[in-house]
Amino acid sequence: MDFQSVLLIALICWNVFVTGVCVYFALKIKSFILEVNKGDLLKLIEKVIRSESQHSNSIKALKNKLSDLEDSSKFHIQKTSLIRFNPFGDLGGEHSFVLVLLNAFNNGIILTGLHTRERTRIYVKNIKEGKSSVELSKEEKKALEQALGKSYE
């Protein structure tokens, strides 16, 4: 296929597209003119203004709802961190863990699971504004700092 054939096909496609767009707009204009002919233009404009007012009220309601959702979402879990570790050298694998769950105000919990051969013990420590009232282990500090977005050395 030579260049002229390709160009001719492209021009035909373009012509079909432009014709379709023109027909679409012609039908829209005809529909608008029929609306104006059924009643007067003033009624049509009033209808558009009422519709715009309803949309405006709906948008305001949605903005208020979104604002309420944003405010309430600050209390949901937003920051997390999970660290697995081996606290005892005689066990194989990292079966113990530290899980940090915090909200936007850095309030939440640290959940620590210590796994031994006989059992797994789970401990919970409260976090208030990114700090614990009880001493944290090295792994708990690391997980808390990760959840808070701080780098750990």
Residue, then its C-alpha position, 0 to 999 in steps of 0.5 A: m500500500d503506497f503513501q497516497s492510498v494511506l492518505l486517502i483512507a485517512l482523509i475519508c476517516w477524518n471526513v466521516f468523523v467530522t460529518g458525524v460531529c456536525v450531524y450530532f450538533a445539528l440534532k442538538i440545535k434542532s432539539f433546542i429550537l423545538e424546545v423554544n418553539k414549544g414554549d417561550l425562551l424565558k421558560l426554558i431559561e427558568k428551567v435551566i436556572r432551577s436545575e442549576s440551583q438544585h445542582s448547586n444545593s446538591i453540591k453543597a450537601l455533598k461538600n458538607k458530607l465529605s467534610d464530615l467524613e474527613d473529620s470522622s476518618k481521622f479517628h480510623i486506623q491510618k498508620t500501621s507497622l508490622i515487624r516480625f522478629n525472633p526474641f529467643g535464639d533457640l527457636g527457628g524463624e521469626h514467629s513473634f511480632v509487633l503490630v502498631l495501629l494508630n489513627a491520625f492523632n497518633n493514638g492507638i495500640i501496640l500489639t506484641g505477640l511473643h511465640t515460644r515452643e509452649r505458647t504464644r503470649i499477646y500483650v497490648k500497650n496503649i499509645k497516646e499522641g505517639k508515646s507509650s506510658v510504659e517502656l517499649s522493647k527495641e522492636e516495639k520502638k522500631a515498629l512505632e517509629q515506622a508507623l509514625g513515619k520516622s526513620y529507624e537506625 
